[in-house]
Amino acid sequence: MTFIDVIGLDRAKGFLKKQYEDAVKRAGRIWNITAIMSQNPRAMKTSMDFYGALMRGRSPLSRGQREMLAVVVSQTNHCVY
């Protein structure tokens, strides 16, 4: 089984700590999908910025429609989160 050393909030420093703090402000916690990127906090920031643009940026789709699409894609990919 694959193992990725996830850096927890208790060990986070500098830029990673800032990304974790931002994640807590956004979602109230640090989700595993975010924490798994802890070894590369710049990729984490880029990923979260991209997600934010998709879900909260200008779009002809409503927020609800975007959420619905995300659920369908996750179900299709057999995601359990």
MITIMAR-991647 format. One record per atom (N, C-alpha, C): x, y, z; residue number from 1; chain; residue in one letter. Coordinates in Angstrom, 3 decimals, always signed. Example, Ala and Ser with C-alpha at 12.3 -4.5 7.8 and 13.67 -1.06 7.14 Angstrom:
! residues 2
<site><east>+13.190</east><north>-5.690</north><up>+7.800</up><resi>1</resi><chain>A</chain><resn>A</resn></site>
<site><east>+12.300</east><north>-4.500</north><up>+7.800</up><resi>1</resi><chain>A</chain><resn>A</resn></site>
<site><east>+13.200</east><north>-3.300</north><up>+7.800</up><resi>1</resi><chain>A</chain><resn>A</resn></site>
<site><east>+12.850</east><north>-2.250</north><up>+7.080</up><resi>2</resi><chain>A</chain><resn>S</resn></site>
<site><east>+13.670</east><north>-1.060</north><up>+7.140</up><resi>2</resi><chain>A</chain><resn>S</resn></site>
<site><east>+12.900</east><north>+0.030</north><up>+7.870</up><resi>2</resi><chain>A</chain><resn>S</resn></site>
! end
This chain:
! residues 81
<site><east>+0.832</east><north>-1.174</north><up>+0.000</up><resi>1</resi><chain>A</chain><resn>M</resn></site>
<site><east>+0.000</east><north>+0.000</north><up>+0.000</up><resi>1</resi><chain>A</chain><resn>M</resn></site>
<site><east>+0.883</east><north>+1.246</north><up>+0.000</up><resi>1</resi><chain>A</chain><resn>M</resn></site>
<site><east>+0.490</east><north>+2.224</north><up>-0.765</up><resi>2</resi><chain>A</chain><resn>T</resn></site>
<site><east>+1.241</east><north>+3.465</north><up>-0.867</up><resi>2</resi><chain>A</chain><resn>T</resn></site>
<site><east>+1.113</east><north>+4.272</north><up>+0.421</up><resi>2</resi><chain>A</chain><resn>T</resn></site>
<site><east>+2.192</east><north>+4.936</north><up>+0.809</up><resi>3</resi><chain>A</chain><resn>F</resn></site>
<site><east>+2.185</east><north>+5.785</north><up>+1.992</up><resi>3</resi><chain>A</chain><resn>F</resn></site>
<site><east>+2.767</east><north>+7.141</north><up>+1.625</up><resi>3</resi><chain>A</chain><resn>F</resn></site>
<site><east>+2.061</east><north>+8.181</north><up>+1.973</up><resi>4</resi><chain>A</chain><resn>I</resn></site>
<site><east>+2.540</east><north>+9.549</north><up>+1.763</up><resi>4</resi><chain>A</chain><resn>I</resn></site>
<site><east>+2.644</east><north>+10.195</north><up>+3.131</up><resi>4</resi><chain>A</chain><resn>I</resn></site>
<site><east>+3.818</east><north>+10.711</north><up>+3.443</up><resi>5</resi><chain>A</chain><resn>D</resn></site>
<site><east>+4.025</east><north>+11.404</north><up>+4.713</up><resi>5</resi><chain>A</chain><resn>D</resn></site>
<site><east>+3.316</east><north>+12.754</north><up>+4.660</up><resi>5</resi><chain>A</chain><resn>D</resn></site>
<site><east>+2.188</east><north>+12.829</north><up>+5.341</up><resi>6</resi><chain>A</chain><resn>V</resn></site>
<site><east>+1.409</east><north>+14.060</north><up>+5.383</up><resi>6</resi><chain>A</chain><resn>V</resn></site>
<site><east>+1.915</east><north>+14.902</north><up>+6.549</up><resi>6</resi><chain>A</chain><resn>V</resn></site>
<site><east>+2.216</east><north>+16.140</north><up>+6.268</up><resi>7</resi><chain>A</chain><resn>I</resn></site>
<site><east>+2.646</east><north>+17.071</north><up>+7.316</up><resi>7</resi><chain>A</chain><resn>I</resn></site>
<site><east>+1.393</east><north>+17.650</north><up>+7.951</up><resi>7</resi><chain>A</chain><resn>I</resn></site>
<site><east>+1.204</east><north>+17.380</north><up>+9.224</up><resi>8</resi><chain>A</chain><resn>G</resn></site>
<site><east>+0.031</east><north>+17.877</north><up>+9.932</up><resi>8</resi><chain>A</chain><resn>G</resn></site>
<site><east>+0.167</east><north>+19.341</north><up>+10.313</up><resi>8</resi><chain>A</chain><resn>G</resn></site>
<site><east>-0.930</east><north>+19.937</north><up>+10.697</up><resi>9</resi><chain>A</chain><resn>L</resn></site>
<site><east>-0.929</east><north>+21.343</north><up>+11.112</up><resi>9</resi><chain>A</chain><resn>L</resn></site>
<site><east>+0.055</east><north>+21.577</north><up>+12.248</up><resi>9</resi><chain>A</chain><resn>L</resn></site>
<site><east>+0.202</east><north>+20.607</north><up>+13.125</up><resi>10</resi><chain>A</chain><resn>D</resn></site>
<site><east>+1.115</east><north>+20.739</north><up>+14.261</up><resi>10</resi><chain>A</chain><resn>D</resn></site>
<site><east>+2.579</east><north>+20.837</north><up>+13.833</up><resi>10</resi><chain>A</chain><resn>D</resn></site>
<site><east>+2.928</east><north>+20.320</north><up>+12.651</up><resi>11</resi><chain>A</chain><resn>R</resn></site>
<site><east>+4.309</east><north>+20.380</north><up>+12.144</up><resi>11</resi><chain>A</chain><resn>R</resn></site>
<site><east>+4.499</east><north>+21.396</north><up>+11.022</up><resi>11</resi><chain>A</chain><resn>R</resn></site>
<site><east>+3.403</east><north>+21.998</north><up>+10.569</up><resi>12</resi><chain>A</chain><resn>A</resn></site>
<site><east>+3.469</east><north>+22.919</north><up>+9.427</up><resi>12</resi><chain>A</chain><resn>A</resn></site>
<site><east>+4.168</east><north>+24.216</north><up>+9.813</up><resi>12</resi><chain>A</chain><resn>A</resn></site>
<site><east>+4.950</east><north>+24.727</north><up>+8.864</up><resi>13</resi><chain>A</chain><resn>K</resn></site>
<site><east>+5.663</east><north>+25.993</north><up>+9.053</up><resi>13</resi><chain>A</chain><resn>K</resn></site>
<site><east>+5.569</east><north>+26.813</north><up>+7.782</up><resi>13</resi><chain>A</chain><resn>K</resn></site>
<site><east>+5.773</east><north>+28.100</north><up>+7.926</up><resi>14</resi><chain>A</chain><resn>G</resn></site>
<site><east>+5.881</east><north>+28.988</north><up>+6.778</up><resi>14</resi><chain>A</chain><resn>G</resn></site>
<site><east>+4.683</east><north>+28.949</north><up>+5.845</up><resi>14</resi><chain>A</chain><resn>G</resn></site>
<site><east>+4.972</east><north>+28.761</north><up>+4.551</up><resi>15</resi><chain>A</chain><resn>F</resn></site>
<site><east>+3.951</east><north>+28.817</north><up>+3.509</up><resi>15</resi><chain>A</chain><resn>F</resn></site>
<site><east>+2.899</east><north>+27.723</north><up>+3.694</up><resi>15</resi><chain>A</chain><resn>F</resn></site>
<site><east>+3.325</east><north>+26.514</north><up>+4.095</up><resi>16</resi><chain>A</chain><resn>L</resn></site>
<site><east>+2.371</east><north>+25.426</north><up>+4.327</up><resi>16</resi><chain>A</chain><resn>L</resn></site>
<site><east>+1.420</east><north>+25.785</north><up>+5.463</up><resi>16</resi><chain>A</chain><resn>L</resn></site>
<site><east>+1.942</east><north>+26.331</north><up>+6.541</up><resi>17</resi><chain>A</chain><resn>K</resn></site>
<site><east>+1.092</east><north>+26.710</north><up>+7.668</up><resi>17</resi><chain>A</chain><resn>K</resn></site>
<site><east>+0.042</east><north>+27.726</north><up>+7.217</up><resi>17</resi><chain>A</chain><resn>K</resn></site>
<site><east>+0.444</east><north>+28.684</north><up>+6.381</up><resi>18</resi><chain>A</chain><resn>K</resn></site>
<site><east>-0.500</east><north>+29.686</north><up>+5.861</up><resi>18</resi><chain>A</chain><resn>K</resn></site>
<site><east>-1.584</east><north>+29.007</north><up>+5.022</up><resi>18</resi><chain>A</chain><resn>K</resn></site>
<site><east>-1.204</east><north>+28.041</north><up>+4.188</up><resi>19</resi><chain>A</chain><resn>Q</resn></site>
<site><east>-2.187</east><north>+27.334</north><up>+3.366</up><resi>19</resi><chain>A</chain><resn>Q</resn></site>
<site><east>-3.165</east><north>+26.546</north><up>+4.238</up><resi>19</resi><chain>A</chain><resn>Q</resn></site>
<site><east>-2.656</east><north>+25.923</north><up>+5.284</up><resi>20</resi><chain>A</chain><resn>Y</resn></site>
<site><east>-3.526</east><north>+25.209</north><up>+6.218</up><resi>20</resi><chain>A</chain><resn>Y</resn></site>
<site><east>-4.479</east><north>+26.180</north><up>+6.928</up><resi>20</resi><chain>A</chain><resn>Y</resn></site>
<site><east>-3.955</east><north>+27.316</north><up>+7.371</up><resi>21</resi><chain>A</chain><resn>E</resn></site>
<site><east>-4.815</east><north>+28.305</north><up>+8.041</up><resi>21</resi><chain>A</chain><resn>E</resn></site>
<site><east>-5.910</east><north>+28.795</north><up>+7.100</up><resi>21</resi><chain>A</chain><resn>E</resn></site>
<site><east>-5.561</east><north>+29.025</north><up>+5.841</up><resi>22</resi><chain>A</chain><resn>D</resn></site>
<site><east>-6.558</east><north>+29.433</north><up>+4.843</up><resi>22</resi><chain>A</chain><resn>D</resn></site>
<site><east>-7.609</east><north>+28.337</north><up>+4.642</up><resi>22</resi><chain>A</chain><resn>D</resn></site>
<site><east>-7.159</east><north>+27.073</north><up>+4.631</up><resi>23</resi><chain>A</chain><resn>A</resn></site>
<site><east>-8.080</east><north>+25.947</north><up>+4.455</up><resi>23</resi><chain>A</chain><resn>A</resn></site>
<site><east>-9.078</east><north>+25.886</north><up>+5.616</up><resi>23</resi><chain>A</chain><resn>A</resn></site>
<site><east>-8.597</east><north>+26.109</north><up>+6.820</up><resi>24</resi><chain>A</chain><resn>V</resn></site>
<site><east>-9.476</east><north>+26.090</north><up>+7.994</up><resi>24</resi><chain>A</chain><resn>V</resn></site>
<site><east>-10.483</east><north>+27.234</north><up>+7.917</up><resi>24</resi><chain>A</chain><resn>V</resn></site>
<site><east>-10.046</east><north>+28.403</north><up>+7.464</up><resi>25</resi><chain>A</chain><resn>K</resn></site>
<site><east>-10.979</east><north>+29.531</north><up>+7.299</up><resi>25</resi><chain>A</chain><resn>K</resn></site>
<site><east>-12.056</east><north>+29.214</north><up>+6.267</up><resi>25</resi><chain>A</chain><resn>K</resn></site>
<site><east>-11.668</east><north>+28.538</north><up>+5.183</up><resi>26</resi><chain>A</chain><resn>R</resn></site>
<site><east>-12.606</east><north>+28.195</north><up>+4.110</up><resi>26</resi><chain>A</chain><resn>R</resn></site>
<site><east>-13.591</east><north>+27.111</north><up>+4.514</up><resi>26</resi><chain>A</chain><resn>R</resn></site>
<site><east>-13.074</east><north>+26.056</north><up>+5.126</up><resi>27</resi><chain>A</chain><resn>A</resn></site>
<site><east>-13.880</east><north>+24.850</north><up>+5.304</up><resi>27</resi><chain>A</chain><resn>A</resn></site>
<site><east>-14.081</east><north>+24.434</north><up>+6.760</up><resi>27</resi><chain>A</chain><resn>A</resn></site>
<site><east>-13.440</east><north>+25.143</north><up>+7.673</up><resi>28</resi><chain>A</chain><resn>G</resn></site>
<site><east>-13.582</east><north>+24.782</north><up>+9.075</up><resi>28</resi><chain>A</chain><resn>G</resn></site>
<site><east>-12.683</east><north>+23.651</north><up>+9.525</up><resi>28</resi><chain>A</chain><resn>G</resn></site>
<site><east>-11.945</east><north>+23.084</north><up>+8.597</up><resi>29</resi><chain>A</chain><resn>R</resn></site>
<site><east>-11.020</east><north>+21.988</north><up>+8.891</up><resi>29</resi><chain>A</chain><resn>R</resn></site>
<site><east>-10.089</east><north>+21.784</north><up>+7.701</up><resi>29</resi><chain>A</chain><resn>R</resn></site>
<site><east>-9.144</east><north>+20.892</north><up>+7.848</up><resi>30</resi><chain>A</chain><resn>I</resn></site>
<site><east>-8.247</east><north>+20.527</north><up>+6.750</up><resi>30</resi><chain>A</chain><resn>I</resn></site>
<site><east>-8.685</east><north>+19.153</north><up>+6.251</up><resi>30</resi><chain>A</chain><resn>I</resn></site>
<site><east>-9.250</east><north>+19.124</north><up>+5.063</up><resi>31</resi><chain>A</chain><resn>W</resn></site>
<site><east>-9.710</east><north>+17.877</north><up>+4.467</up><resi>31</resi><chain>A</chain><resn>W</resn></site>
<site><east>-8.512</east><north>+17.066</north><up>+3.971</up><resi>31</resi><chain>A</chain><resn>W</resn></site>
<site><east>-8.671</east><north>+15.749</north><up>+3.918</up><resi>32</resi><chain>A</chain><resn>N</resn></site>
<site><east>-7.582</east><north>+14.873</north><up>+3.470</up><resi>32</resi><chain>A</chain><resn>N</resn></site>
<site><east>-7.088</east><north>+15.224</north><up>+2.073</up><resi>32</resi><chain>A</chain><resn>N</resn></site>
<site><east>-8.004</east><north>+15.620</north><up>+1.196</up><resi>33</resi><chain>A</chain><resn>I</resn></site>
<site><east>-7.589</east><north>+15.963</north><up>-0.172</up><resi>33</resi><chain>A</chain><resn>I</resn></site>
<site><east>-6.630</east><north>+17.155</north><up>-0.190</up><resi>33</resi><chain>A</chain><resn>I</resn></site>
<site><east>-6.739</east><north>+18.003</north><up>+0.820</up><resi>34</resi><chain>A</chain><resn>T</resn></site>
<site><east>-5.820</east><north>+19.132</north><up>+0.974</up><resi>34</resi><chain>A</chain><resn>T</resn></site>
<site><east>-4.525</east><north>+18.666</north><up>+1.635</up><resi>34</resi><chain>A</chain><resn>T</resn></site>
<site><east>-4.651</east><north>+17.933</north><up>+2.721</up><resi>35</resi><chain>A</chain><resn>A</resn></site>
<site><east>-3.476</east><north>+17.493</north><up>+3.483</up><resi>35</resi><chain>A</chain><resn>A</resn></site>
<site><east>-2.537</east><north>+16.618</north><up>+2.662</up><resi>35</resi><chain>A</chain><resn>A</resn></site>
<site><east>-3.073</east><north>+15.864</north><up>+1.723</up><resi>36</resi><chain>A</chain><resn>I</resn></site>
<site><east>-2.241</east><north>+14.969</north><up>+0.923</up><resi>36</resi><chain>A</chain><resn>I</resn></site>
<site><east>-1.217</east><north>+15.761</north><up>+0.085</up><resi>36</resi><chain>A</chain><resn>I</resn></site>
<site><east>-1.493</east><north>+17.052</north><up>-0.112</up><resi>37</resi><chain>A</chain><resn>M</resn></site>
<site><east>-0.576</east><north>+17.907</north><up>-0.883</up><resi>37</resi><chain>A</chain><resn>M</resn></site>
<site><east>+0.419</east><north>+18.646</north><up>+0.010</up><resi>37</resi><chain>A</chain><resn>M</resn></site>
<site><east>+0.502</east><north>+18.270</north><up>+1.281</up><resi>38</resi><chain>A</chain><resn>S</resn></site>
<site><east>+1.343</east><north>+19.012</north><up>+2.233</up><resi>38</resi><chain>A</chain><resn>S</resn></site>
<site><east>+2.824</east><north>+19.002</north><up>+1.888</up><resi>38</resi><chain>A</chain><resn>S</resn></site>
<site><east>+3.289</east><north>+18.022</north><up>+1.161</up><resi>39</resi><chain>A</chain><resn>Q</resn></site>
<site><east>+4.698</east><north>+17.986</north><up>+0.762</up><resi>39</resi><chain>A</chain><resn>Q</resn></site>
<site><east>+5.017</east><north>+19.028</north><up>-0.308</up><resi>39</resi><chain>A</chain><resn>Q</resn></site>
<site><east>+3.979</east><north>+19.563</north><up>-0.950</up><resi>40</resi><chain>A</chain><resn>N</resn></site>
<site><east>+4.171</east><north>+20.573</north><up>-1.995</up><resi>40</resi><chain>A</chain><resn>N</resn></site>
<site><east>+3.120</east><north>+21.672</north><up>-1.812</up><resi>40</resi><chain>A</chain><resn>N</resn></site>
<site><east>+3.337</east><north>+22.566</north><up>-0.847</up><resi>41</resi><chain>A</chain><resn>P</resn></site>
<site><east>+2.322</east><north>+23.578</north><up>-0.550</up><resi>41</resi><chain>A</chain><resn>P</resn></site>
<site><east>+2.017</east><north>+24.528</north><up>-1.710</up><resi>41</resi><chain>A</chain><resn>P</resn></site>
<site><east>+2.954</east><north>+24.733</north><up>-2.618</up><resi>42</resi><chain>A</chain><resn>R</resn></site>
<site><east>+2.658</east><north>+25.586</north><up>-3.784</up><resi>42</resi><chain>A</chain><resn>R</resn></site>
<site><east>+1.643</east><north>+24.900</north><up>-4.697</up><resi>42</resi><chain>A</chain><resn>R</resn></site>
<site><east>+1.780</east><north>+23.592</north><up>-4.866</up><resi>43</resi><chain>A</chain><resn>A</resn></site>
<site><east>+0.787</east><north>+22.836</north><up>-5.644</up><resi>43</resi><chain>A</chain><resn>A</resn></site>
<site><east>-0.556</east><north>+22.868</north><up>-4.920</up><resi>43</resi><chain>A</chain><resn>A</resn></site>
<site><east>-0.535</east><north>+22.783</north><up>-3.591</up><resi>44</resi><chain>A</chain><resn>M</resn></site>
<site><east>-1.762</east><north>+22.866</north><up>-2.805</up><resi>44</resi><chain>A</chain><resn>M</resn></site>
<site><east>-2.468</east><north>+24.189</north><up>-3.066</up><resi>44</resi><chain>A</chain><resn>M</resn></site>
<site><east>-1.717</east><north>+25.286</north><up>-3.019</up><resi>45</resi><chain>A</chain><resn>K</resn></site>
<site><east>-2.312</east><north>+26.608</north><up>-3.254</up><resi>45</resi><chain>A</chain><resn>K</resn></site>
<site><east>-2.882</east><north>+26.701</north><up>-4.663</up><resi>45</resi><chain>A</chain><resn>K</resn></site>
<site><east>-2.124</east><north>+26.239</north><up>-5.646</up><resi>46</resi><chain>A</chain><resn>T</resn></site>
<site><east>-2.590</east><north>+26.280</north><up>-7.032</up><resi>46</resi><chain>A</chain><resn>T</resn></site>
<site><east>-3.865</east><north>+25.462</north><up>-7.193</up><resi>46</resi><chain>A</chain><resn>T</resn></site>
<site><east>-3.898</east><north>+24.288</north><up>-6.590</up><resi>47</resi><chain>A</chain><resn>S</resn></site>
<site><east>-5.075</east><north>+23.434</north><up>-6.669</up><resi>47</resi><chain>A</chain><resn>S</resn></site>
<site><east>-6.287</east><north>+24.096</north><up>-6.019</up><resi>47</resi><chain>A</chain><resn>S</resn></site>
<site><east>-6.097</east><north>+24.696</north><up>-4.854</up><resi>48</resi><chain>A</chain><resn>M</resn></site>
<site><east>-7.208</east><north>+25.346</north><up>-4.153</up><resi>48</resi><chain>A</chain><resn>M</resn></site>
<site><east>-7.688</east><north>+26.595</north><up>-4.909</up><resi>48</resi><chain>A</chain><resn>M</resn></site>
<site><east>-6.749</east><north>+27.328</north><up>-5.503</up><resi>49</resi><chain>A</chain><resn>D</resn></site>
<site><east>-7.134</east><north>+28.490</north><up>-6.315</up><resi>49</resi><chain>A</chain><resn>D</resn></site>
<site><east>-7.948</east><north>+28.051</north><up>-7.534</up><resi>49</resi><chain>A</chain><resn>D</resn></site>
<site><east>-7.516</east><north>+26.977</north><up>-8.165</up><resi>50</resi><chain>A</chain><resn>F</resn></site>
<site><east>-8.231</east><north>+26.443</north><up>-9.331</up><resi>50</resi><chain>A</chain><resn>F</resn></site>
<site><east>-9.636</east><north>+25.995</north><up>-8.932</up><resi>50</resi><chain>A</chain><resn>F</resn></site>
<site><east>-9.726</east><north>+25.249</north><up>-7.840</up><resi>51</resi><chain>A</chain><resn>Y</resn></site>
<site><east>-11.029</east><north>+24.798</north><up>-7.343</up><resi>51</resi><chain>A</chain><resn>Y</resn></site>
<site><east>-11.932</east><north>+25.993</north><up>-7.031</up><resi>51</resi><chain>A</chain><resn>Y</resn></site>
<site><east>-11.362</east><north>+27.012</north><up>-6.393</up><resi>52</resi><chain>A</chain><resn>G</resn></site>
<site><east>-12.144</east><north>+28.210</north><up>-6.076</up><resi>52</resi><chain>A</chain><resn>G</resn></site>
<site><east>-12.668</east><north>+28.899</north><up>-7.322</up><resi>52</resi><chain>A</chain><resn>G</resn></site>
<site><east>-11.835</east><north>+28.996</north><up>-8.342</up><resi>53</resi><chain>A</chain><resn>A</resn></site>
<site><east>-12.261</east><north>+29.623</north><up>-9.598</up><resi>53</resi><chain>A</chain><resn>A</resn></site>
<site><east>-13.379</east><north>+28.813</north><up>-10.252</up><resi>53</resi><chain>A</chain><resn>A</resn></site>
<site><east>-13.258</east><north>+27.490</north><up>-10.216</up><resi>54</resi><chain>A</chain><resn>L</resn></site>
<site><east>-14.296</east><north>+26.642</north><up>-10.811</up><resi>54</resi><chain>A</chain><resn>L</resn></site>
<site><east>-15.618</east><north>+26.736</north><up>-10.058</up><resi>54</resi><chain>A</chain><resn>L</resn></site>
<site><east>-15.547</east><north>+26.730</north><up>-8.742</up><resi>55</resi><chain>A</chain><resn>M</resn></site>
<site><east>-16.765</east><north>+26.631</north><up>-7.940</up><resi>55</resi><chain>A</chain><resn>M</resn></site>
<site><east>-17.363</east><north>+27.992</north><up>-7.562</up><resi>55</resi><chain>A</chain><resn>M</resn></site>
<site><east>-16.525</east><north>+29.017</north><up>-7.444</up><resi>56</resi><chain>A</chain><resn>R</resn></site>
<site><east>-17.045</east><north>+30.313</north><up>-6.990</up><resi>56</resi><chain>A</chain><resn>R</resn></site>
<site><east>-16.816</east><north>+31.455</north><up>-7.969</up><resi>56</resi><chain>A</chain><resn>R</resn></site>
<site><east>-16.101</east><north>+31.196</north><up>-9.054</up><resi>57</resi><chain>A</chain><resn>G</resn></site>
<site><east>-15.832</east><north>+32.236</north><up>-10.038</up><resi>57</resi><chain>A</chain><resn>G</resn></site>
<site><east>-17.038</east><north>+32.490</north><up>-10.938</up><resi>57</resi><chain>A</chain><resn>G</resn></site>
<site><east>-16.890</east><north>+33.464</north><up>-11.814</up><resi>58</resi><chain>A</chain><resn>R</resn></site>
<site><east>-17.962</east><north>+33.768</north><up>-12.771</up><resi>58</resi><chain>A</chain><resn>R</resn></site>
<site><east>-18.211</east><north>+32.562</north><up>-13.658</up><resi>58</resi><chain>A</chain><resn>R</resn></site>
<site><east>-19.485</east><north>+32.286</north><up>-13.885</up><resi>59</resi><chain>A</chain><resn>S</resn></site>
<site><east>-19.845</east><north>+31.113</north><up>-14.682</up><resi>59</resi><chain>A</chain><resn>S</resn></site>
<site><east>-21.300</east><north>+31.215</north><up>-15.109</up><resi>59</resi><chain>A</chain><resn>S</resn></site>
<site><east>-21.633</east><north>+30.671</north><up>-16.274</up><resi>60</resi><chain>A</chain><resn>P</resn></site>
<site><east>-23.046</east><north>+30.609</north><up>-16.650</up><resi>60</resi><chain>A</chain><resn>P</resn></site>
<site><east>-23.807</east><north>+29.572</north><up>-15.817</up><resi>60</resi><chain>A</chain><resn>P</resn></site>
<site><east>-23.081</east><north>+28.721</north><up>-15.093</up><resi>61</resi><chain>A</chain><resn>L</resn></site>
<site><east>-23.716</east><north>+27.722</north><up>-14.230</up><resi>61</resi><chain>A</chain><resn>L</resn></site>
<site><east>-23.880</east><north>+28.289</north><up>-12.819</up><resi>61</resi><chain>A</chain><resn>L</resn></site>
<site><east>-24.979</east><north>+27.929</north><up>-12.171</up><resi>62</resi><chain>A</chain><resn>S</resn></site>
<site><east>-25.181</east><north>+28.347</north><up>-10.786</up><resi>62</resi><chain>A</chain><resn>S</resn></site>
<site><east>-24.243</east><north>+27.552</north><up>-9.879</up><resi>62</resi><chain>A</chain><resn>S</resn></site>
<site><east>-24.093</east><north>+28.008</north><up>-8.646</up><resi>63</resi><chain>A</chain><resn>R</resn></site>
<site><east>-23.266</east><north>+27.270</north><up>-7.682</up><resi>63</resi><chain>A</chain><resn>R</resn></site>
<site><east>-23.840</east><north>+25.866</north><up>-7.484</up><resi>63</resi><chain>A</chain><resn>R</resn></site>
<site><east>-25.156</east><north>+25.776</north><up>-7.406</up><resi>64</resi><chain>A</chain><resn>G</resn></site>
<site><east>-25.811</east><north>+24.483</north><up>-7.235</up><resi>64</resi><chain>A</chain><resn>G</resn></site>
<site><east>-25.536</east><north>+23.536</north><up>-8.388</up><resi>64</resi><chain>A</chain><resn>G</resn></site>
<site><east>-25.568</east><north>+24.055</north><up>-9.605</up><resi>65</resi><chain>A</chain><resn>Q</resn></site>
<site><east>-25.281</east><north>+23.214</north><up>-10.778</up><resi>65</resi><chain>A</chain><resn>Q</resn></site>
<site><east>-23.841</east><north>+22.719</north><up>-10.744</up><resi>65</resi><chain>A</chain><resn>Q</resn></site>
<site><east>-22.932</east><north>+23.581</north><up>-10.340</up><resi>66</resi><chain>A</chain><resn>R</resn></site>
<site><east>-21.522</east><north>+23.178</north><up>-10.258</up><resi>66</resi><chain>A</chain><resn>R</resn></site>
<site><east>-21.326</east><north>+22.109</north><up>-9.194</up><resi>66</resi><chain>A</chain><resn>R</resn></site>
<site><east>-21.995</east><north>+22.274</north><up>-8.055</up><resi>67</resi><chain>A</chain><resn>E</resn></site>
<site><east>-21.914</east><north>+21.262</north><up>-6.994</up><resi>67</resi><chain>A</chain><resn>E</resn></site>
<site><east>-22.492</east><north>+19.936</north><up>-7.479</up><resi>67</resi><chain>A</chain><resn>E</resn></site>
<site><east>-23.611</east><north>+20.017</north><up>-8.209</up><resi>68</resi><chain>A</chain><resn>M</resn></site>
<site><east>-24.233</east><north>+18.810</north><up>-8.737</up><resi>68</resi><chain>A</chain><resn>M</resn></site>
<site><east>-23.278</east><north>+18.077</north><up>-9.696</up><resi>68</resi><chain>A</chain><resn>M</resn></site>
<site><east>-22.612</east><north>+18.824</north><up>-10.556</up><resi>69</resi><chain>A</chain><resn>L</resn></site>
<site><east>-21.636</east><north>+18.219</north><up>-11.471</up><resi>69</resi><chain>A</chain><resn>L</resn></site>
<site><east>-20.500</east><north>+17.557</north><up>-10.694</up><resi>69</resi><chain>A</chain><resn>L</resn></site>
<site><east>-20.038</east><north>+18.214</north><up>-9.643</up><resi>70</resi><chain>A</chain><resn>A</resn></site>
<site><east>-18.955</east><north>+17.646</north><up>-8.830</up><resi>70</resi><chain>A</chain><resn>A</resn></site>
<site><east>-19.393</east><north>+16.336</north><up>-8.190</up><resi>70</resi><chain>A</chain><resn>A</resn></site>
<site><east>-20.629</east><north>+16.271</north><up>-7.726</up><resi>71</resi><chain>A</chain><resn>V</resn></site>
<site><east>-21.142</east><north>+15.038</north><up>-7.113</up><resi>71</resi><chain>A</chain><resn>V</resn></site>
<site><east>-21.224</east><north>+13.918</north><up>-8.155</up><resi>71</resi><chain>A</chain><resn>V</resn></site>
<site><east>-21.729</east><north>+14.237</north><up>-9.340</up><resi>72</resi><chain>A</chain><resn>V</resn></site>
<site><east>-21.849</east><north>+13.220</north><up>-10.394</up><resi>72</resi><chain>A</chain><resn>V</resn></site>
<site><east>-20.469</east><north>+12.693</north><up>-10.788</up><resi>72</resi><chain>A</chain><resn>V</resn></site>
<site><east>-19.499</east><north>+13.589</north><up>-10.950</up><resi>73</resi><chain>A</chain><resn>V</resn></site>
<site><east>-18.144</east><north>+13.161</north><up>-11.317</up><resi>73</resi><chain>A</chain><resn>V</resn></site>
<site><east>-17.544</east><north>+12.301</north><up>-10.210</up><resi>73</resi><chain>A</chain><resn>V</resn></site>
<site><east>-17.711</east><north>+12.724</north><up>-8.954</up><resi>74</resi><chain>A</chain><resn>S</resn></site>
<site><east>-17.182</east><north>+11.929</north><up>-7.845</up><resi>74</resi><chain>A</chain><resn>S</resn></site>
<site><east>-17.830</east><north>+10.554</north><up>-7.796</up><resi>74</resi><chain>A</chain><resn>S</resn></site>
<site><east>-19.132</east><north>+10.484</north><up>-7.991</up><resi>75</resi><chain>A</chain><resn>Q</resn></site>
<site><east>-19.834</east><north>+9.196</north><up>-7.999</up><resi>75</resi><chain>A</chain><resn>Q</resn></site>
<site><east>-19.330</east><north>+8.315</north><up>-9.150</up><resi>75</resi><chain>A</chain><resn>Q</resn></site>
<site><east>-19.181</east><north>+8.913</north><up>-10.328</up><resi>76</resi><chain>A</chain><resn>T</resn></site>
<site><east>-18.693</east><north>+8.178</north><up>-11.490</up><resi>76</resi><chain>A</chain><resn>T</resn></site>
<site><east>-17.285</east><north>+7.623</north><up>-11.242</up><resi>76</resi><chain>A</chain><resn>T</resn></site>
<site><east>-16.470</east><north>+8.400</north><up>-10.529</up><resi>77</resi><chain>A</chain><resn>N</resn></site>
<site><east>-15.090</east><north>+7.976</north><up>-10.213</up><resi>77</resi><chain>A</chain><resn>N</resn></site>
<site><east>-15.009</east><north>+7.126</north><up>-8.943</up><resi>77</resi><chain>A</chain><resn>N</resn></site>
<site><east>-16.179</east><north>+6.803</north><up>-8.363</up><resi>78</resi><chain>A</chain><resn>H</resn></site>
<site><east>-16.237</east><north>+5.979</north><up>-7.153</up><resi>78</resi><chain>A</chain><resn>H</resn></site>
<site><east>-15.520</east><north>+6.610</north><up>-5.964</up><resi>78</resi><chain>A</chain><resn>H</resn></site>
<site><east>-15.567</east><north>+7.939</north><up>-5.870</up><resi>79</resi><chain>A</chain><resn>C</resn></site>
<site><east>-14.994</east><north>+8.634</north><up>-4.715</up><resi>79</resi><chain>A</chain><resn>C</resn></site>
<site><east>-15.934</east><north>+8.475</north><up>-3.534</up><resi>79</resi><chain>A</chain><resn>C</resn></site>
<site><east>-15.395</east><north>+8.245</north><up>-2.369</up><resi>80</resi><chain>A</chain><resn>V</resn></site>
<site><east>-16.234</east><north>+8.024</north><up>-1.185</up><resi>80</resi><chain>A</chain><resn>V</resn></site>
<site><east>-16.258</east><north>+9.229</north><up>-0.251</up><resi>80</resi><chain>A</chain><resn>V</resn></site>
<site><east>-15.535</east><north>+10.288</north><up>-0.557</up><resi>81</resi><chain>A</chain><resn>Y</resn></site>
<site><east>-15.539</east><north>+11.440</north><up>+0.340</up><resi>81</resi><chain>A</chain><resn>Y</resn></site>
<site><east>-16.660</east><north>+12.386</north><up>+0.042</up><resi>81</resi><chain>A</chain><resn>Y</resn></site>
! end
